[in-house]
Amino acid sequence: MNATEDDIKAHLPSDLPEISIIDKFHFESVYQKHILPSNQETYQLIAKVLVTGNPGFWKPKNKPNNHWSNWESGNL
């Protein structure tokens, strides 16, 4: 489930430019203490896109796994 355009507009300033929309990404649990967000490709790429303002830097190598069917509880 993704945020709707109305949801986005309700929570972000209207003058904030849209850089990119990321619907698919590789997720690793932050509950695994040995896997810091700063070491994860997803967060590194998001940071690069935000700092540069260039969505062209979003070129993940890891396969997306954020769909609910990939969650352990999504297969119950």
Secondary structure by P-SEA (a helix, b strand, c coil): ccccaaaaaacccccccccccccbbbbbbcccccccccccaaaaaaaaaaaacccccccccccccccccccccccc
